[in-house]
Amino acid sequence: MKSRKIKNLTEPQVRCAFHHFNREYFDDSLPMPDIELMHSFRYFGRFTSDIEDDTTVNPLIRISDQYEYTESQLRDILVHEMIHYYLAYNGIDVDGTHGKEFQKLAKKFNKQYKMHISEIIDMSKYTRREGTSWIKYSLAKLF
């Protein structure tokens, strides 16, 4: 199955994908977090939140807008961050590690939904978005 390229990712696209994946994979259990695009070559996605009175607050998912993602690549990245959110929201892993619980869910999604969620992503399989800085991109791949 060929996956369509997303050349200029937008926050509304990520929000729409979040809604869809939340319903599809998480039984609509996750409240909508803040969604932001970040201008990073080093990270495809990041999840952060605060903890107040044993409750996850201020959840934020950030996705890099420096790449042209295929739909399946974006799904893998966003669901990766949603797993971190799910674990924090349910008090299982509030530190956002790639520990045993993360690995268990990633393995389940990979097997059941043919995803490719892992702790580290091979950046060479991703296309840099046109007009981005080649120097920053090259440095991000080195370090």
Secondary structure, DSSP 4 states (H G I P E B T S, - for coil): -PPPEESS--HHHHHHHHHHHHHHHHTT-SPPPEEEEE--SS-SEEEEEEEETTEEEEEEEEEESSEEEEHHHHHHHHHHHHHHHHHHHTTS-TT---SHHHHHHHHHHHHHH-----SS--GGGSEEPTTS-HHHHHHHHH-
